[in-house]
Amino acid sequence: MFRARTVFASCAALGVLLLSACSHNEGKGDSGESSSPAATGADLSFRDGTARQNNAEANTGDFAAAAAPAAAAKKPVVRKWVQLSAGKAGALNPVVINGAGFTLYRFDKDTANPSKSNCFGECATTWPPYLVAKGGRVFVDGVPKSSIGFIQRDGALQVTVGGWPVYLFSKDLTAGDTNGQGVGGTWFGVTPDGQKAGNTGGGQTGTSASPTSPPATAAAFFNSPNFGDPSQGVAGPGCKAVRFSGSLQISGFAKIWEGDNCTGKSVTVEKNVADLSAIGLNQVKSIRFFN
């Protein structure tokens, strides 16, 4: 009898330890800390090439209307499949884009080793985490598989690149937009190896040092986002004063500055910007044309 009781007590103790371990692992996943697909039972399927090349189902994954950045900002979107492509968006080259052509971003306040997100609540509304379902598919197009990882989040898996959790930006409205580049000095497009895309040194908060467009000769600044009047037309060459900081219409590249006389923080732009506050400048006081 004594021996039987001893065996029962040992089994009960083992059961407590197992339950404790499971509880610990679940809490870790909910916090956004690093987990491998194998450890989470994700059973993800990797495929070389794009979603279209692999005949991915239309209106699902990155192709779903609800998966676009502005729509995903309303509630977390878990995709049946994701596509990670090494591509070009705006002046960023290379940068990782998804199957619908939207730019993926990394956040300096996250960590890559271990992979951990620090963007929740209102932050995750503005910057929707890029989520794939457990058991989903990952299409790999020019991004090394060794760079791709996952962390548990919202009952799904958030994609990481080079260890960095990646996100969409709710104000990117069309494929190829890079409105999130340099926001707050902490958000940047992510390269295929997890680095920051574009030129992030010398006080610049975004865009490449080698724009692909010809120099602009004129620009129109608007008092409010989405090109709301009143507006101011500005033409070059050289440094010109700017009165309005709501939005910008421009064809070709130029550099805009936060300070007078082209001083302080700057960003190179080469296309229309519907909301200048989204590219990391508190205001715009000057512009320099290079024609």
N, C-alpha and C positions, 0 to 999 in steps of 0.2 A: 504493500500500500504506500509506504514512504517513498519508494522508488518511482511509482506511478505519479505521485504528486510532484516530485522533482521534475520529471519530464514535462508535465503539464505547465509548470511554472516557467520552465525554460522556453517552451513554445510561446507562451503568452508574452514573455519579455521580448522575444524575437519579433512578434507581431507589432508590438509598440514601436520598436526601432524602425521597422519597415514603414509604418504609417508616418512616423516622424520624418523619415527621409523623403517620402513622397510629398508631404506638406511643404518641406523646405524647397524642393525643386519647383513646385507649382508657384510658390511665392516669388522665386527668383525670375521665372519666366514672365510673370505679370509686371515686374518692375522694369522690364525692357533690357535685362542683362543677357549676355551672350549664351546661346545654346546652339548646338549643332543639329542639323536635320535628323541625324540618327538618334540623338538623345531625346528629341521631342516626338519621335515617331512620325516625322513629317512625310517620309517616303516621297520626296520630290523627284520629278523626272526631268533630267537635263537633255535638251535637244540642241544640236548645232544648227545655226541659221536663224532666219527670222520666223515670226509667227505665220506669215503668209506662205513662206516656203514650206512650212510644215503643215499647211492647210488647217490652221487653227480656226475654230468655229467663229463665225462673224458675230458681232455684238456681244462678245464675251471678253474676259481678260482686259487688256489695255484698250481694246476696241469698244468696250461698253461705254455708253453715254455717261453712266454714273461714275466712271473711272476717270473722267477728265478732272483736272485740278479744281476748278470752281465747283463742280458737283461733289467731288470727294470731300470738300471742305464742310459740307453739311452733316455728314456722318461717315465713319470709317468704311472704306470700301475694300472688301477682300476679293481679290481676283482669282479666277480659275487658273490663269497663266499670266506670266510677265515676260517681257522681252527686254534684254539689256544689250544695247547697241553702242559701239564706239562711233560717234558721229560728230556733226557740227551743228551748233545752234547759235544764231547771231554771230558774234565775233569769237565765240568760244570753240576752239578746235585743238585737241579733241575734248569731248565731253560725253558723258553717258546720257543717252536718251532712251525713252521707253518705246514700246511698239507703236504708239500713236504719235511719236515724235516730240513728246514733252520732255523738257530738261529735268534731270534728277539732281538734287542738291544735297550737300552735307552741311553740318552745323558744328561750329567750333566748340560749342559748349557740351557736345557729346564726347564720348571717348571711343577710341578704336581698339584699345587693348587694355581691358576687355571691351568688346563691343557693347555700348550702352547708350540708350537714348535718354536725353534730358528735356525732351520737347513733349509736353502733355498739355491738356486743357486748351486754353485759348491759343497757345503756340501751335498745337496740333491741328487746330481749325484753320489757321493761316497757312500752315505747312503740313498738309496731309501726309502721314507716313505711307510709304509704298509697301503695300501688303499683298502677300500671296497666300492662298489657302494651303493648309497641310494636305499633302497628296496632290498638289497642283503641279504645273509644268513651268519650266524656266527655259526660255529660248535665248541662246547665247550667240551674239553676233559681234565678234571683234573684241569682246571683253574676256580676259583670261578667267577660266573657271576657278582658278586658285584665288582670284580676287573676290569671289562672290561668297557671301555667308548670310546668316539669318539670325534674328533674335525673336523670341516669343513676344507677341503683342496682340491685344484685342482678339484673343482666340485664334490668331493666325500667326504668320511669320512676317516680320519686317525685313526687307532685303538690306544687306550691308555690302558695301564695295570697299575693298581694302580695309575692312573692319569698321568703317563708318556707316551708321544707319543712314538711309537715304529717304528723301522726301520729294514731293511735288510742291509747287508754289501756287496758291489759290488765285493769284493775279496773273498767272500765265494763261492767256485765253486762247491762243492758237499754237499749233505745233511750231517749234523753233523759237518761241519767246524765251527770253532770259531775264525777265523783269526781277527775278529774285537774286540775281548776281550782285554780291557785295552788300546786301541789305544788312544794316546794323553793324557792318564790318565783321560779321560772323557767319554769313550764309554765302556759299559758293557752289557753282556747278562742280560735279565730281568727275574726275578723270577715270579712265578704265583701271588705273592702279590705286585709286582712292585719294589722289592728291587734289588740291584746289585747282579748278580750271581757270584759265585766264591769267592776266598779270595782276597779282595781289600785292605787289610791293610799291614802294615810293609814294605811299599815301593814297594810291588809287584803290577804289573799292570795287572795281569790276571792269569787264571787257578786256579784250586782247590788246596788246601793244602793237599789233599788226592787223588793223582793220582790213576787211576784204572789200569794202566799198570805196569809191573815189571820194576825195575831200568835198564836203558840203560848202556851198557858197552863201546859204541863207538858212534861217530857221524861224519858226513861229512859236512863241511861248504863250501859254494860256493861264489864266488866273486860277482855274480849278481843274481837277482831273477830268479825263474824257473830253478834253478840248473845249471846255466851256469858256465863253467870252467873259470879260474883255481879253484881248490878245495883244501881243507886241511882235512886230516883225523885226528881225535883226539880220544884218548882212555883213560880210567880211570885206577884206581880210583882217587878221589880227584879233586882238582881244576886245570884246564888246560888252557893255553893261547890260544886265538883264533885270527886269522888274518883276516878272511873274514866275512862280515855281509850281504851278499846278500840273501842267502837261506840256509836251513838246512834239511838234511836227518838224521832221527834218529828212532830207534825202541826201545820203552820203555821211561821212564821219566828221565829227568835231569833238572837242573836249569841253565839258561844262564844269564849272568851279563853284565851290561853296562860298568863296570869298571874293571881294572886289579885286579888280585888276588881275584876274586869273591867278589867284593865290588860294592856298588851303587845300582841302580835300577835293579830288577831281574824279570824274568818270568819263570815259570815252563812249560816245553814243554814235550809232550809225543807222538808226531807224526810229520811227515814232515811239514815244513813251507816253502811255495813257495816264500814268500816275508817277510823277517824278519822286514822290516820297518813297516809292518802292525800290529805288535803286541805291539807297544808302546815303543820300544827301539831305540834310535838314532843310536846305533851301538852295536856290540857284541864283547867283549874283553876277556871273559873267560866263562868257563863252568865247572860245578861241577857234577861229577858222584857219585852215591850213592851205587854202587855195592861193 
